[in-house]
Amino acid sequence: MPLLVLGLVLVVLLAPIVLLPLSIVQRYRVGTARRPARAWLATLNTMGFGVSAGLALLVAALTSWWAPGTLTATVAGMCLGLLLGTIGLWSSRWESTAGILHFTPNRWLVLAVTAVVVARLVYGMWRGWQAWAAPGDGSWLATAGVAGSLAAGAVVIGYGCAFWGGVRWRIGRRRAARILSI
């Protein structure tokens, strides 16, 4: 029985590590696929990323007590993400077929945002290990580079806010133009 429990614990702990590369590849594939622009989905994503942005800023503000510069790095990451999301919205391919609006996000920007996440995950694991192994004078959170991790996450959140907010705006603008042309 103890071997069964040990095996189960190992599977639960190792499965996320083993499946992480697959999930990153799938995230890229889904992020670059052609899909219809649905108002309810764009609204839901915009609201979700908005809540995530607020929570990320709140966490960064609280974390800045232990790791100075966290809030500044998170705000900078959020601003960069908003800029990238706006560029991504402009550079996406838009097409209307049979009255349905479709979009294909820019592959290079999706790859860049995915690469930021991957690079930060790898660096964060390495830096966290180094900070844990070597005793220092400062906080472990500050030494491990939590500010950079939150900033990388804020880039993704800012990108999502700008991109999905722009998709929702574009759907609304298209509907208004269609109503006015009747």
Secondary structure as the mmCIF struct_conf table of DSSP 4:
data_model
#
loop_
_struct_conf.conf_type_id
_struct_conf.id
_struct_conf.beg_label_comp_id
_struct_conf.beg_label_asym_id
_struct_conf.beg_label_seq_id
_struct_conf.end_label_comp_id
_struct_conf.end_label_asym_id
_struct_conf.end_label_seq_id
HELX_RH_AL_P HELX_RH_AL_P1 PRO A 2 GLY A 31
TURN_TY1_P TURN_TY1_P1 THR A 32 THR A 32
BEND BEND1 ALA A 33 ALA A 33
STRN STRN1 ARG A 35 PRO A 36
HELX_RH_AL_P HELX_RH_AL_P2 ALA A 39 THR A 63
TURN_TY1_P TURN_TY1_P2 SER A 64 TRP A 66
BEND BEND2 ALA A 67 ALA A 67
TURN_TY1_P TURN_TY1_P3 PRO A 68 GLY A 69
HELX_RH_AL_P HELX_RH_AL_P3 THR A 70 SER A 91
BEND BEND3 SER A 92 SER A 92
STRN STRN2 ARG A 93 THR A 97
TURN_TY1_P TURN_TY1_P4 ALA A 98 GLY A 99
STRN STRN3 ILE A 100 THR A 104
HELX_RH_AL_P HELX_RH_AL_P4 ARG A 107 ALA A 133
BEND BEND4 ALA A 134 ALA A 134
BEND BEND5 ASP A 137 GLY A 138
HELX_RH_AL_P HELX_RH_AL_P5 TRP A 140 ALA A 144
TURN_TY1_P TURN_TY1_P5 GLY A 145 GLY A 145
HELX_RH_AL_P HELX_RH_AL_P6 VAL A 146 SER A 181
#
